[in-house]
Amino acid sequence: MDVEHNALLQEIGRGDAVAIANLRTTGIPRHVGMAAAAKVLAQDITKASLAHIETQRTDGALRKRFDEAADGSLEDVVVELLRETVALIAGRIRARGEAWLDDSLRMEGKAIALEERVIRLVSAASENGKETGS
C-alpha cells in the first residue's frame, strides 16, 4: 500500500507540474497581454472616435447632413449620443481587460498553490520512501 500511495503522490505531483508549466508559460502571460491590450485599445478607441466625431462636427459635415434632412438641431443630440456610445464601448473594453487581469492573478494564485502542493507531495513521497526503505 505504501508503494501505491507513493506512486499516486508522484503521479499527482507530475500532473501538477504540467499544470504549473501551462499556467506560467501560456495562461498567465496570455491574460496579462490581453489586459494590457484592452487598456491600450480602450484609450485608442476613445481618442480616435471622439476626434473623428469632432472633425465631422467642426468641418460642417454633420450640419450639412442634418440641414439636408430638414432639422439641423438634431446634430447636438446625435453627437452626444455618439460620445456616449464611444464611452460605453471603451468602458466595456476596459472592463474586459480588468477581468482578464483578474483571471491572470487567479491563475498566478493557482500556480503558486500547485507549486506548494508539489513540494509537499515530493516531501511526503520522499518521507514515505524512507519509512518503507524504498
C-alpha positions in Angstrom: 0.0 0.0 0.0 2.8 2.4 0.8 4.4 1.9 -2.6 1.0 2.5 -4.3 0.5 5.6 -2.1 4.0 6.8 -3.1 3.2 6.2 -6.8 -0.1 8.1 -6.5 1.6 11.1 -4.8 4.2 11.1 -7.6 1.6 11.0 -10.3 -0.4 13.9 -8.8 2.9 15.8 -8.5 3.7 15.2 -12.2 0.2 16.4 -13.2 0.6 19.5 -11.1 4.0 20.2 -12.6 2.4 20.1 -16.1 -0.4 22.4 -15.0 2.1 24.8 -13.4 4.1 24.9 -16.6 1.0 25.6 -18.7 -0.1 28.4 -16.4 3.3 30.0 -16.3 4.2 29.7 -20.0 0.8 30.2 -21.6 -2.2 31.1 -19.5 -0.9 33.8 -17.3 1.2 35.6 -19.9 -1.7 35.5 -22.4 -4.1 37.1 -19.9 -1.7 39.8 -18.9 -1.1 40.6 -22.5 -4.9 40.7 -23.2 -5.3 43.0 -20.2 -2.7 45.4 -21.4 -4.0 45.3 -25.0 -7.5 46.0 -23.8 -6.4 49.1 -21.8 -4.5 50.5 -24.8 -7.4 49.7 -27.1 -9.9 51.5 -24.9 -7.7 54.6 -24.8 -7.1 54.5 -28.6 -10.7 53.9 -29.5 -11.8 56.8 -27.3 -9.3 59.3 -28.7 -9.8 58.2 -32.3 -13.6 58.0 -32.2 -14.0 61.4 -30.4 -11.6 63.1 -32.7 -13.5 61.7 -35.7 -16.8 62.9 -34.3 -15.4 66.3 -33.6 -13.9 66.6 -37.0 -17.2 65.7 -38.6 -18.8 68.4 -36.4 -16.3 71.2 -36.9 -15.9 70.8 -40.7 -19.7 71.0 -41.1 -20.3 67.5 -42.4 -22.8 66.7 -39.8 -24.5 70.1 -40.0 -24.8 69.7 -43.8 -26.4 66.2 -43.4 -28.9 67.5 -40.9 -29.7 70.6 -42.8 -30.4 68.4 -45.8 -32.5 66.3 -43.5 -34.5 69.4 -42.6 -33.8 69.7 -38.9 -30.2 70.8 -38.0 -30.9 70.9 -34.3 -30.6 67.1 -34.2 -26.8 67.4 -34.6 -26.1 68.0 -30.9 -28.3 65.1 -30.0 -26.6 62.8 -32.4 -23.1 64.0 -31.4 -23.9 63.4 -27.7 -25.3 60.0 -28.5 -22.1 59.1 -30.4 -20.0 60.3 -27.5 -22.0 58.2 -25.0 -21.7 55.2 -27.3 -17.9 55.6 -27.6 -17.6 55.9 -23.8 -19.7 52.8 -23.4 -17.6 50.8 -25.9 -14.4 52.0 -24.2 -15.8 51.1 -20.8 -16.7 47.6 -21.9 -13.3 47.1 -23.4 -11.7 48.4 -20.2 -13.9 46.1 -18.1 -12.9 43.1 -20.2 -9.2 44.0 -19.7 -9.7 44.2 -15.9 -11.5 40.8 -16.0 -8.5 39.3 -17.9 -6.1 40.8 -15.4 -8.2 39.4 -12.6 -8.1 36.0 -14.3 -4.3 36.1 -14.7 -4.0 36.9 -10.9 -6.2 34.0 -10.1 -4.1 31.8 -12.3 -1.0 33.0 -10.6 -2.5 32.1 -7.2 -3.4 28.6 -8.6 0.1 28.2 -9.9 1.6 29.1 -6.5 -0.8 26.7 -4.7 0.1 23.9 -7.1 3.8 24.6 -6.7 3.4 24.4 -2.9 1.4 21.2 -3.3 4.2 19.6 -5.5 6.7 20.5 -2.8 4.6 18.8 -0.1 3.9 15.8 -2.3 7.6 15.3 -3.1 8.4 15.7 0.5 5.7 13.2 1.5 6.8 10.7 -1.1 10.4 11.1 0.0 9.5 10.6 3.6 7.3 7.6 2.7 10.2 6.1 0.7 12.5 6.5 3.7 10.0 4.8 6.0 9.4 1.8 3.7 13.1 1.5 2.8 12.5 2.2 -0.9 
